[in-house]
Amino acid sequence: MLGGLEDRLMGGGGGGIVKSIIVGAILGAATGGIGFGLGLTAGSTSFLGFAVSAMEGAILSGAAMGAIGGTLSGVAGALLGSSAVAEADSFRYEASDRTHSMATAIGYRRLIYGRIRVAGQRTFVHVTNDNKTLHVVYTIAAHEVDGFEEFWLNEEVIPFGTDGKVTAGDWKDKVEVTFGLGTTEGDATFHEKLRAACPGKWTESHLQAGCAKVYVKFTYDSSLFASGIPNPSWVVRGKKVFDPRTGATAWSDNPTLCQRDYMVEWWGWKASRIGTADCIASANIDDEEVETSLVRQVSQVKGTAIGTMTGGGGLNAAFDGSDDDEWEDCATGAAGATIGRVETTARAIAGIRFVGSIDNGICDSASTFTWAVEGSNDDGATWATIYTSGTVNDEPGLVVEVTSGFSSTTSYLSRRLVINADSGSVGVAEVRFYEAPGVEKRYTCNGSVLLSTDHGTIMKQLLSANRGVAVDSGGKWRLMSAAWRTPHARELTEDDLDGGIQLEPRLTRKELFNTVAGVYTNPDSFWQAEDFPTVWSDFYRTEDGPQALVTAIDTTADTITVDETGFTTGQPVRVWSDDVQPGGIAADTVYFVILTATAGTIKLAASHDDAVAGTAVNITSAGSGTIRANFGVEIDKDVELPFTTSPATCQRIVKIDLLRCRQQQRITWPGKLTCFPYRADDIIPVTLARYGWTRKYFEIEAWAFAVRGGDSEDDAPRLGIDMVLRETDESCFDWSTDEEQLVDPAPDTGLPKARVVMRPSVPTLSSGTDRLLVLGDGTIISRLHVAWTDPDDASLYRIQVQLSADGGATWADQPDVLPGVQEAYLSPVVDGTDYLVRLRAVNQVGAVSKWRASEPHALIGKTARPADLLMFTVSDGVARWEAEAEKDFEGIEIRYHVGVNRSFATALPLHQGRLASSPYTLPGLPGGVVTILAKGFDTSGNESIAASSVVLNLGDILVGNVVEEYDLMALGWPGIIINGSVDDDGTLVADDAGGLAWDANEGRLAWTNDAAPAWTGSWKAMTYEVDVEFPLAVGADTIKLPLAVEGGSVIIEVRRPSAGLAWTNDAAGAWSGDDAAPAWGVEPWEPWTGDMPARPGTWGFRVTTGFGATRGRIATMTPTLDGADISEVLQGVTLAPEGTRLPIANTYRAVKVVVCNLIGGTAATVRTVDKDTSGPLVRADDASGAGISATVDATIQGY
């Protein structure tokens, strides 16, 4: 597939061409698995959200484009200046795009000069290892580069070793980089690794010769790659350039050398067309050292991190640009731990800024700490103290910043921070060192452009780095940096005029400005475009502002009154007189407005700060003549310096712009050929008496031959030189270190790193009545309430919530929560269960924070109890009640005690479940005194506080038909007796608890006072258990239990005969072979609720009397089978004289009653001879007593 495309794949030609390959994709089917699934389908390709067109299988390429071509036509005197660089936000966008990789089939290559952070274009993509390993080639530049200094993923600097593997942090073992410098030797390892990893995909035909590139291998991780491939970028030392001063080609950030390289290597000018002398002079100006006056931050990634701190983020956590880390993400260590950096450049450290974790601060337990900064020049063998602090009070998120008081001016290769505390650990989220004022090159060139940009624009951007010009003069291009150049020796006078001059004394308002602001590339802010400090002139602001007439001066109040209003505090103002200046107010001096209560009346301050403070200048006299005031107005200009990375350099450049702008006089000079020695951009002295100029300096903006005359015979044609001159002065290029303004001695990181996501606060859990959900039907649903505070992150997308009911062994996902809600209700949950909840934040790119877990919480359902019953009565065996109308009221429970006992908790239930409505017929109860109790319950299982109770004396238990009974007392209490015995009366009684009357200490009294008994006495809890057989029981019979029992508390239980068969079929054994196991199931013990339906078999009875001061006694206990009554009526039964057995239909165990009524006939009486269960024998007699036939109706009763 690749063979026919070899001439188009990744070759070295094509100028600005970038061509792409995506290989290893699965066409026609999505991968479906976890990992780097390309998910390609016919006609389109989607790779982790990056779309490209599918063609020629899995190979993408494009036609040549962006090749260098065209020239800038020009004549002698043509000049390219840098002041025309775009003044819009285009550079901001370009700077952002520069650090983001792109995925397009074709694109323009990049040109890099100096040192800059850039991404690249993805030109090769392949997946292996079941979509778990991703191989990507990023084409960085269209040329060889000198080296790669830093590796970034998203907005985080990633440490990597000489083998290219990431050595620390989340990306360790997940990312590996291999560099190709764009040379045969520099690309060897790149090709070797890539061909081994992607055999047949990256072949000998794939070279990208002459292009700098990086091969990145990603190993899949679901949390790291949640939102796709991270954005890689690199700080690159760009193109090597020729230096005519040395004759060598090497890396340099000299603007003039970079300009020369572009014109020769890319624009197409011959090297001989570049003026060597001017080039050398300009390059020397660029390399001049300029003093700086302010401390400035040392790049956080220069050199290598050192120290004894480790912690969750390790040493590099403190140099990743993130101030808002939590303790577990910080660099931490024991008290006395150190953290710093070592590099090859020695620096004099003059300041430090370090930040504590947002949850703990600097210490995890101590409340105060001390710190010091140390330096070393012998690889840490010895350390010199540079600064020692006093005691610092710690707090969460503490920021410590000191940029003065550092005692040593010695430069050190190694620097470190030492933190001491009385206890616990210490740690930092971020550390930034600042170096002392020093020197920097006057101008440097650090930036990049796409080769799709036209040559003129690229050249102007390069010229902006030294505010230089490129002049095509005399067949040579002159490259000149912004600097004062020695004026031409020849003076320009009226003798050189060939006509009248045109003087423009002032620029138009559109051309003027007194304030300059703009953007540059800030290496300390992710190498993004950022505002440099604004440069302005208060004097020029007053010169450009409105003028007002001073109408009064009050030397007592130190005020001046003008005929205008609408001023602001701190506004610059300049006061001047055409006669005598007011006393105390100097001419040509800028003051600042202090507003007063009277409109139009102001005071003057010597500085802006004095104006804000209200400190006025003392006016000693009113002056004389016409006095006027010029009030300042801001006229701003925005510039872009895309190849500048120093804010001090930016200020020097734009100050030149500002001062040159104020040199407003421009002359159009029709010159004679005597002007031929001059060249464009020369500085020349001009003397013209009519204007009062004596050797006034002008700069030649334009120079061109001109033909004049020829309009008549008397005016022969003549050759001359036309020039445009602009006034200038050496002071325009002056610079004092006092003028330097600080960008930010501790610059914030700007936008947060996309993959650094802060966690929510620790979730707090609560439950209970106020957290319940009450449905319309009264159903109560328990809920777990979770509350937290969202992280302070504008990119927060949602909060993920998980719930665990097993101590964190497993976690169940809960619905996500949107930002700002900061609470959630979780259900279903189970009352009494211990729950954990954990949270993590997800930002808008899909990156996640670490989990934040709660403390365990035992879930509480509804705790509020229902109201006590309004009424409860028992009459004729029927219970009735009334309850409050509560939405979640479920019903009542009725229980009983034998005897008088109002303890609901120990009472025996009289029914299953809960009774929803009144009334309820009670089952048969034991005889004697009983206590009936009732409580209300809600749907959460909460019971009312007080039980309603009724005490009844039910008397003896009525037994109608005794089929079988067991008088257990008469039988000697068979069964099991625990903690009991039979007394002399045959009563079963509880044993004595056996407590001593006093303890074993003979020195202690047996009692506390004579009136108190020596002890109270107590009795053990007694249990009596017995099994009895009722083989004759039938379905309608009743089991009754007449007994007499007393005790502190009494529990009566019964165990019914098993309803299960002894075995399931004839072939199966009765039991499993375990001799100890019963042959069939055993029913559980249950409370005795009175009469119980009978079934044949073994019945168990168990009575327990409680421990306490009342001795348990069982006087009588007679389990009884009460047969169910049976009756039937027979009509028209004919009796024989000898008698007839009634033809009964029922089966009787006993016949109790037979009633017969004669129907007609002569019989005198009818009598029952016997009550045999086969049928009672009945005979009719006449008056003499002899048997006689008769007809009767009979009623039979029995059981």
VOBARO-505765 format. One record per residue (C-alpha): z, x, y; residue in one letter. Coordinates in steps of 0.001 Angstrom, whole numbers, plus 500000, padded with zeros to 6 digits. Example, Ala and Ser with C-alpha at 12.3 -4.5 7.8 and 13.67 -1.06 7.14 Angstrom:
# residues 2
507800512300495500a 507140513670498940s 
***
This chain:
# residues 1199
500000500000500000m 500782502875502366l 497711504974501654g 495316503186503972g 497763503323506840l 498690506995506817e 496776507673510008d 498842505035511765r 502315505714510428l 504810507589512527m 502510510423513497g 503016512709516434g 500098511527518591g 499704508566520836g 501589509670523925g 503978506842524646g 503465505034521335i 506312503946519104v 505259502412515773k 507588500698513336s 507909500298509604i 510194497869507827i 510109498531504099v 512009497485501030g 512034493849502086a 511795491036499579i 508862488893500609l 508801485224499751g 512487484859498819a 515798485251500543a 518215487748499083t 520960485183498618g 523676487764498040g 526263489460500155i 525026492481502025g 522150493524504213f 519810490761503080g 516486491032504884l 515650487488503905g 511916487913504490l 509533485048503932t 505798484970504010a 504555485146507566g 507818486153509223s 510578488654508761t 514201488193509744s 516570491107509491f 520136490287510490l 518892488237513368g 516069490566514456f 512690488915514050a 509404490748513485v 506022489700512113s 505289490344508478a 501910491888507748m 500426494190505150e 503235493545502711g 506376495033504155a 504776497465506641i 504609496849510385l 502683498987512850s 500803498580516067g 497869499872517994a 498246502794520355a 499626501891523706m 501427503415526635g 499405506638526557a 499637508784529630i 496634508533531898g 495484508275535506g 496265510453538516t 497642509900541937l 494762510426544269s 495706512302547398g 494613514547550211v 496258517402551961a 499534516214553311g 500097513443550735a 503814513237550113l 505978511595547487l 509492510875548680g 512502509460546907s 513680507012549535s 511380504293548232a 513261503885544954v 513695500183544232a 516713498659545939e 517178495721543557a 519174495290540378d 516401496623538151s 518282499825537397f 521367497886536321r 519282496074533743y 517437499220532682e 520728501116532287a 522058498372530038s 518840498175527999d 518821501959527665r 521966501858525537t 520830499026523257h 518531499554520311s 515464497378520029m 513596495934517080a 509935495449517904t 506829496325515940a 505454498395518818i 506990499766521964g 507058502578524501y 508670505896523902r 511401507251526112r 511516510393528231l 514951512011528629i 516029514659531135y 519473516159531414g 522317514444529596r 522392510662529140i 523460508016526663r 520521506241525043v 519854504060522030a 516540503997520261g 513915501764518766q 514286500808515125r 511134502153513524t 512141502108509850f 514395499741507915v 515094499718504187h 517850498336501946v 519069499712498610t 522040499330496279n 521637495582495822d 521423495072499604n 524691496921500153k 523170500019501793t 520979499866504869l 518765502743505994h 517536502684509602v 515532505195511647v 515968505066515406y 513288506823517456t 515071508258520487i 512534510144522578a 508864511043522734a 509693514739522679h 511993517365521267e 515594517191522486v 518162519933522743d 520904518128520843g 523089515087520214f 526605515277521677e 528227511896521052e 527683509014518634f 528533505468519791w 528683502201517887l 528629499304520284n 530958500539523057e 533083502874520920e 532720506628520493v 532641507404516773i 533846510801515509p 531580512388512915f 531550515620510966g 528924518307510541t 527639516364507528d 527026513343509740g 529689511193508105k 532092509230510260v 535495510843509908t 537957508270511279a 538428504658512322g 537072501394510954d 533619502888510396w 534822505723508176k 532808505827504921d 530654502992506310k 528264504957508540v 526479508303508240e 524070509833510773v 521413512520510365t 519604513904513405f 515988514926513842g 515513517038516976l 511724516653516991g 510927520138515693t 509876521243512215t 513150523077511676e 515233520447513436g 513751517650511315d 514151519294507898a 517507517769506922t 516477514427508403f 513404514159506156h 515212515548503118e 517993512941503255k 515736510018504109l 513191510760501374r 515979511100498817a 517571507812499884a 514298505857500152c 511892507403497641p 508363506148498036g 509239504442501285k 509710507440503579w 507158509933502355t 505527513193503367e 503193511101505522s 506050509848507630h 506800512511510220l 507390511215513723q 506450514777514598a 507551515870518031g 509856512882518414c 513640512993518488a 515097510517516008k 518213509591514073v 518587508306510507y 521627506045510156v 522919504873506795k 525152501774506893f 527336500699503958t 527997496972504023y 531404495562504948d 531751491832505590s 534176492176508493s 532403495068510233l 528932493565509954f 529901489944510589a 527487489670513521s 524754491979512276g 523999495645512668i 526242497357515227p 524396498857518171n 524204502650517804p 523565504984520719s 523946508671521446w 524710510999524331v 521684513276524186v 520827516578525790r 517226515797526608g 513997517674527056k 513815521428527427k 512082522488530651v 510375525623531963f 512251527611534613d 509950529809536768p 513009531794537864r 513536533168534337t 510275532385532565g 512289530671529789a 512073527133528458t 515506525686527793a 517603522624528408w 518537522083532037s 519677519253534285d 518146520898537375n 516218518135539215p 513427520379540522t 512742521833537078l 512681518335535573c 510274517161538290q 508004520119537632r 508113519463533870d 507100515837534317y 504167516691536565m 502868519331534171v 503764517957530731e 503346514233531278w 501424513530534466w 498779516087533664g 498863518438536660w 498124522043535904k 501037524420536236a 499026526425538744s 499015523382541068r 502809523528541397i 503952525833544174g 506153528414542493t 507958529710545571a 508903526241546764d 509926525283543234c 512225528276542914i 513747527712546341a 514361524041545588s 515838524789542131a 518228527268543710n 519377524629546181i 519994522226543305d 522167524772541509d 524316525591544524e 527983524924543932e 529623522307546133v 533363521881546385e 534924518587545404t 538191517382546893s 539530514753544525l 540945514780541033v 538544513253538582r 538733512006535055q 537809514353532246v 535464512654529813s 537571511117527070q 535246512351524358v 534786515955525438k 536026518278522718g 538237517307519763t 541398515239519576a 544531517213518648i 548189516405518109g 550788515113515673t 550284511410516304m 548669509399513563t 549266505626513326g 546863502840512582g 544181504116514935g 544897507811514573g 544423510296517393l 541027508910518364n 542537505484519078a 543793506880522383a 540344508030523486f 538224504972522670d 538329503390526140g 540566500471525115s 543827499942527003d 544836496725525270d 545748497892521769d 548698496639519775e 551201499024518233w 549578499130514830e 546245500062516426d 547688502858518599c 548133506551518004a 551814506842517059t 554331509338515771g 557991510302515712a 559800511155518938a 558352514399520260g 554873513546518981a 551872515018520809t 548307513997521572i 545561515743523523g 542170517412523330r 540735520894522967v 537277521877524226e 535195524914525058t 535492524404528829t 538793525383530438a 540091522871532989r 542924522810535476a 544719519545534716i 545981517702537810a 546764514230536530g 547218511930533571i 547180508250532814r 548520506852529563f 549101503291528411v 551541501781525946g 550782499093523396s 550671495545524683i 553421494454522294d 555860497416522301n 554959499741525132g 555440503480524584i 558423503163522190c 558936500862519231d 562745500812519538s 564028502972522413a 564149501505525924s 563487504763527803t 561528507956527255f 560466511199528921t 557127512952528795w 555411516205529673a 551906517656529907v 551226521088528430e 548280523502528287g 547233526250525913s 544562528945525777n 545360530356522331d 544491527427520053d 547949525925520473g 549949528974519434a 551813528798522740t 552025526007525275w 552715526135529000a 554379523183530726t 552236521730533521i 554312518651534329y 557678517237533253t 558711513656533967s 562045512041534608g 563353509148532513t 560913506237532337v 561880502648531492n 559646501286528798d 558032497831528668e 555089496209526838p 551750497344528200g 553368500023530357l 550898502137532379v 552025505611533450v 549758507283536009e 550441510509537893v 547756512385539872t 549946514704541917s 552793517136541403g 551170519128538596f 552495522633539154s 549876524854537553s 546377525616538797t 545605527553535619t 542703526252533573s 543371525546529913y 541132524982526918l 543720522725525261s 545788520028526901r 548300517635525425r 550820514911526219l 554325515166524699v 556532512040524533i 560255512087523690n 562605509164523021a 566166508823521740d 565153506891518639s 562273505381516730g 558597506138517172s 556424506690520235v 552776505895520734g 549935505352523188v 546989503002523343a 545025505222525724e 545275508690527287v 543155509971530187r 543437513443531700f 542316514347535223y 541150517761536349e 541917519404539662a 539364519586542485p 536725522156541770g 533004522613542196v 529893520905540936e 526198521552541288k 524716520188544476r 522226518067542540y 521678517288538857t 519137515197536969c 520489513070534111n 518585509999533000g 515665508554531122s 512570506430531656v 510139504572529460l 506640506033529440l 505263502568530175s 506382503112533786t 503684504305536186d 503698507946537237h 504503507292540886g 507614505272540015t 508831507851537493i 508318510659539979m 510178508806542723k 513098508209540336q 513184511915539490l 513031512827543184l 516008510547543858s 518203512986541935a 518029515576544760n 516635513274547478r 513622515562547351g 509968515271548223v 506775516270546483a 504052517228548939v 500427517880548026d 499514520442550633s 496767522999550568g 495989522361546919g 499572522929545869k 502397520543545154w 505509521525547039r 508786520361545433l 511659520430547910m 515256519274547585s 517085517556550413a 518559520437552384a 518224522006555765w 515325524418555667r 514755527258558076t 512649525898560925p 509135527192561432h 509047530242563673a 506252528826565826r 507357526463568608e 505280523328569252l 504538522750572955t 502226520860575286e 499693523628574738d 499192522323571214d 498323518790572377l 494795517462572232d 495538514108573798g 498430511930574673g 501403511504572323i 502855508185571202q 506651508026571156l 508613505465569210e 512155505896570580p 513919503641568075r 513361502254564623l 512989498554564154t 516042496537563197r 514549496147559717k 514436499937559273e 517964500600560535l 521158500695558472f 524667501997559022n 526124501366555586t 524770502550552222v 525820501230548835a 524217501537545456g 524451502237541757v 524396505278539557y 525072506053535892t 528800506465535312n 529594508502532182p 533201507285532346d 532123503643532173s 530114503656528941f 527226505372530781w 526376502090532428q 525120501443535958a 528059501169538334e 528623501065542082d 529383504377543720f 531691504411546795p 530026502938549851t 529217505352552685v 529199504097556283w 529614505150559886s 531904503157562155d 530243504798565161f 526798503614564117y 528204500185563325r 529339499888566944t 525993501222568129e 524185498491566185d 526573495664567083g 526844493191569947p 528031494252573411q 530610492396575490a 531785492765579087l 535425493741579579v 536847491252582088t 540498492379582156a 542756495199581037i 546538494699580788d 548308498065580661t 551674496360580121t 550565494355577076a 548044497058576053d 545307494423575782t 541717494110576872i 539911490831577434t 536171490427576876v 533716487638577502d 533070487108573793e 535120485817570834t 534872485742567057g 536222489171566199f 538128490166563053t 541104492439562473t 539943495936561612g 536480495463563134q 535313498709564793p 534906498712568584v 533878501320571172r 534843500944574870v 532962502758577641w 532658502700581411s 529873503634583818d 532531505028586138d 536137505822585138v 537212505342581527q 540416503296580992p 543424505565580446g 544307506114576814g 540862504977575575i 538500507907574955a 534781507561575424a 532541507704572351d 535571507089570128t 535758504254567650v 538829502030567675y 539681499018565585f 540420495451566606v 543899493916566519i 543652490182567091l 546038488442569475t 546888484785569894a 544564484462572902t 540861484151572151a 538832486991573641g 541919489169574145t 542469492016571692i 544385495202571200k 542965498479569973l 544161500566567025a 543401504198566310a 542600503517562636s 541817500666560346h 545248500984558712d 546914500822562153d 544928497678562899a 546203496016559750v 549750497175560554a 549433495986564177g 550038499430565730t 548209499430569081a 546931502202571332v 548857502639574607n 546546501848577577i 547761503818580598t 545277502691583254s 542606500057583758a 539747502397584699g 536970501385587069s 533319500453587213g 531574498256584709t 533424498498581417i 531839497282578221r 532805497091574541a 530472497500571608n 531708495688568500f 530678496951565094g 528404495117562694v 527476496151559173e 523797496671558340i 523647497702554742d 521115499241552452k 521260499265548682d 519855502188546753v 519536503143543122e 520132506647541825l 519086506352538185p 519190510098537499f 522569510789539105t 525855510747537169t 528322512079539756s 529792509761542415p 530328512733544742a 526634513634544474t 525738510019545213c 527811510117548389q 526176513352549528r 522714511918548927i 523240508623550726v 525027510307553641k 521804512263554153i 519932508953554075d 522300507434556618l 522201510342559099l 518455510846558813r 517990507154559489c 519816507570562803r 517333510257563898q 515126507472565165q 512530509095567444q 509075509342565905r 506046510966567554i 502375510645566769t 501042514079567800w 497258514608568310p 497177518347567835g 494767521140568268k 493854523542565479l 496757525613566687t 498815523265564533c 497103524518561373f 499994526875560375p 502248523890559924y 502574521987556644r 503850518566555737a 507649518507555541d 508009521605557733d 510798521562560298i 509433522655563659i 510994523171567139p 509386521058569852v 509593521725573595t 508327519048576010l 509622519122579562a 508630515531580338r 511104514351577664y 513707517017578342g 513215518559574897w 513873522227574448t 513420523395570879r 514368519938569561k 513803519842565824y 511314517486564204f 510171517142560601e 506485516687559831i 506125513429557939e 502320513507557788a 499683516153558430w 495890515592558377a 492668516946559861f 491113514786562566a 487772514780564401v 487977513931568062r 485358513521570809g 481636513068570248g 481537509875572230d 479200511391574858s 477158514456575564e 479954515807577702d 482486515307574958d 481402517394572028a 483048516706568640p 486003518942567871r 488295519409564938l 491993518835565382g 495111518047563400i 497024514787563593d 500713514862562759m 503557512365562559v 506884513902563550l 510381512500562984r 513406513958564738e 515943515702562493t 519027517860562749d 520889520347560592e 523993518133560770s 522202515521558634c 522814517746555615f 526416518708556369d 529075517788553834w 532823518117553929s 535086517582550955t 537222515344553188d 534389512817553167e 534445512386549396e 535755509033548233q 537199508350544820l 535335506012542506v 538519505133540643d 541047507751539561p 541692505610536490a 538524503611535930p 538899500628533714d 536564500449530799t 534606497555532305g 533427495164529656l 535528495236526513p 534103496818523412k 532326494166521409a 534032495083518145r 537521495616519554v 539066492158519365v 542645491542520376m 544870489441518145r 546615486212519090p 550381486356519490s 552689485924516495v 552377482254515457p 555541480160515627t 555992477386513063l 557903474138513372s 558214470857511511s 560455467817511433g 560552464312512808t 558736465040516066d 555858466713514167r 555199463769511802l 552061461669511758l 552850457945511413v 549894455879510215l 549395452253511078g 550606451060507682d 553859452978508072g 552802455948505983t 554468459140507166i 552547462408506805i 554473465654507135s 552744468304509241r 553291471952510026l 552922472714513721h 551579476168514661v 551703477523518218a 550486480829519653w 549026482484522737t 545330483373522768d 544389486986523517p 543297487634527085d 539621488015526257d 536770486231528039a 534584486655524939s 536994484751522656l 535010482276520542y 537583480762518195r 540855481326516343i 540780481363512553q 543832479883510807v 544997480375507212q 547958478859505325l 549914480254502383s 552472478449500208a 553152481389497874d 554486484063500169g 551076485399501162g 549672485933497677a 546862483478498403t 545576482022501660w 543795478735502307a 541403478354505235d 542308475757507836q 540081474355510599p 539203476841513345d 540692476290516794v 538826476635520093l 540061478958522869p 542724477499525121g 544092474988522578v 546699477417521244q 548217475056518681e 547322473336515421a 548816470773513029y 548362471636509354l 548498469100506512s 548821468185503723p 552031470120503255v 555010469593500981v 558525469096502293d 560894471920501374g 558107474441500668t 558179477835502401d 554943478378504327y 553297481324506079l 550513481043508645v 548256483835509843r 545741483896512700l 542917486104513855r 540562485953516821a 536771485848516597v 534695486829519616n 531246485656520616q 529451488382518679v 531307487510515483g 533685490474515488a 537187489672514288v 540655490935515093s 543267491872512552k 545391489062511132w 548660488129512807r 551177486471510414a 554169484239511104s 557659484403509700e 558272482108506658p 559109478507507497h 560647475933505142a 558835472699505861l 560967469838507103i 559600466315506870g 561080463347508627k 564795463955509184t 565709460842511151a 567392458347508819r 566550454656508674p 569048452196510088a 571840450891507865d 571227447510506225l 572012444592508480l 573330442480505586m 573916442862501834f 575451440265499495t 575702439607495777v 576239436046494520s 575686434613491039d 574042437828489929g 571503437805492811v 571438440458495568a 570187439585499050r 569791441786502129w 568297442217505572e 566938445481507083a 565741446694510493e 561998446251511072a 560998449947510971e 557377450939510533k 558039453409507739d 560768451407505936f 559979451491502228e 562791449484500616g 566330449651499256i 568023451059496187e 570878449189494458i 573366451176492402r 576745450469490828y 579999452070489777h 582456450917487144v 585618450313489085g 586044450704492820v 583964453661493988n 581793453628497095r 580033456942496471s 576349456111496584f 575303459587495462a 577117459318492101t 576445455629491496a 574122454507488713l 570809452846489603p 570231449226488634l 566432449346488803h 563398451626488939q 561802452563492259g 562723450811495485r 562995447122496233l 560692446138499045a 561846442555499590s 564878440338499103s 566195438788496826p 566673440660493540y 568288439366490347t 570666441951488989l 570568442859485304p 573640442352483123g 576467444631484192l 579461445987482358p 582414443711482490g 585452444181484657g 585548445507488190v 582287447016489478v 581109448262492884t 577568447311493891i 576079449582496565l 572798449501498504a 571017451808500963k 567717451617502817g 565002454295502373f 561936455244504430d 558610456514503123t 559772460134503582s 562705459598501221g 565360459596503938n 568227457205503232e 570376455244505622s 573696456805506554i 576164454202505282a 575902452307502015a 576525448579501988s 578915447697499155s 580246444697497277v 583179444886494789v 583076442270491967l 585309441453489024n 582898440375486329l 585577439694483707g 584942440209480007d 581415440568478788i 580200437390477132l 578673437866473721v 577057434763472295g 575790435814468897n 577347438929467446v 574862440287464977v 576443443735464749e 579268445447466603e 581163448732466441y 584777448786467606d 584880452509468366l 588612452556469028m 589272450937465619a 586890453474464096l 588890456365465560g 586385457339468259w 583608458801466104p 581056461078467769g 581499463945470243i 584527464269472526i 584465466946475224i 587612467716477199n 589382464682475762g 591690463486473008s 593152460288471509v 596670459436472629d 599306457599470657d 597950454199471710d 594526455032470392g 593141455467473913t 590659458254474563l 592037460295477472v 590881463341479481a 592551466698479012d 594775468318481576d 592833470756483814a 595569473335483067g 596163474698486615g 599315476772487274l 601937475377489561a 601865478678491507w 599855481908491453d 600833485054489575a 602486486650492615n 606219486316491896e 606991486907495522g 605307483696496612r 606948480265496738l 605815477642494277a 605563475104497053w 605484474911500821t 608285472440501464n 610855470509499515d 609225467154500152a 605878468208498656a 605300468150494895p 605002471513493217a 601388470657492379w 599101467656492564t 597768467760489024g 594153467376487971s 592203466271484929w 589105467623483384k 585813465822483365a 585711464121479941m 582576463193478031t 582414460919475025y 579110460595473161e 578378458503470081v 575350457240468124d 575360453803466435v 572779452035464300e 571396448579465035f 568874448088462217p 568826444284462562l 567776444266466175a 564708442238467057v 562777442004470262g 564686439135471847a 568126440540471118d 570361442255473673t 572487445380473455i 575849444898475169k 578667447338475788l 582104445777476263p 584413448626477388l 587475449396479411a 587244452684481294v 588794454257484357e 588601457589486184g 587867459180489523g 584188458555488854s 582586457038485821v 579058457526484540i 577775455406481657i 574526456406480006e 572439455173477122v 569717456677474968r 567392454150473377r 565847454582469965p 562520456370470062s 559527454066470292a 557248456680468690g 556330456831464993l 557857459558462905a 554362460774462187w 550822459893463041t 549224459489459612n 550087459736455968d 548456463149455607a 550501464684458421a 553978466043457906g 556884464328459583a 557593467463461551w 556049470860462257s 558157472925459914g 560894473752462366d 563996472449460586d 565843472304463903a 563236470085465501a 563550466306465242p 560993464489463196a 559906462540466230w 560442462327469931g 563902461760471417v 564283459402474348e 566073460742477460p 569464459654478648w 569354456948481298e 571945455085483334p 573534452046481688w 572656449112483889t 574210446363481771g 572577444276479058d 569522446027477634m 566663444691475502p 567309445633471897a 565136447526469502r 566044448588465956p 567230452139465432g 569848454612466601t 571378453982470004w 573266456678471854g 576068455959474275f 577722458457476602r 580599457929479002v 581692460627481463t 584790460485483611t 584976462871486543g 587270465776487304f 590088464969489670g 593497463554490217a 592767460296488305t 592880460801484563r 589862459541482724g 590643456862480059r 588523454825477642i 590676452058476160a 587999450052474379t 584326450520473742m 582374448162471492t 578580448566471330p 577338445127470277t 574040443607469163l 573918440135470716d 571391438064468833g 569018435929470795a 569433432157470437d 566781430340468327i 566337426574468164s 563828424092466931e 563449420293466591v 562132418569463456l 561086414916463722q 560691412304460991g 562047414429458176v 562437412353454956t 565646412997453040l 565967412547449275a 569145410898447907p 570382414230446590e 569662415848449938g 566773417866451421t 566568421366452957r 565094421084456397l 561625422668456638p 562450425181459411i 559684427172461055a 561787430053462495n 563417432936460720t 567171432909461161y 569810435539460551r 572415432760460959a 572276429001461562v 575026427860463833k 574267424229464659v 572437421419462815v 572260417975464488v 570538415060462694c 569860411542463973n 569012408685461535l 565866406760462259i 566123403237460855g 566939402505457193g 570240401546455551t 571940404919455527a 575354404905457068a 575741408625457795t 573991411935457594v 575762415228456925r 575001418962456714t 575787420253453253v 575130423985454153d 573538426120456819k 571514428349454632d 569030430484456615t 566258429336454237s 566811425876455689g 569993423791456124p 570670421219453281l 571064417717454775v 571948414442452880r 572210410788453965a 574908408489452425d 575310404698452341d 578490402966453203a 579975403708449793s 579273407382450136g 576424407474447682a 573288409459448464g 570402407448449817i 566919408145451073s 566596408262454829a 564491409537457748t 565975411785460432v 565178413831463547d 566872417244463325a 567750419936465850t 568565423407464464i 570170426232466501q 570988429783465395g 569937433339465808y 
***
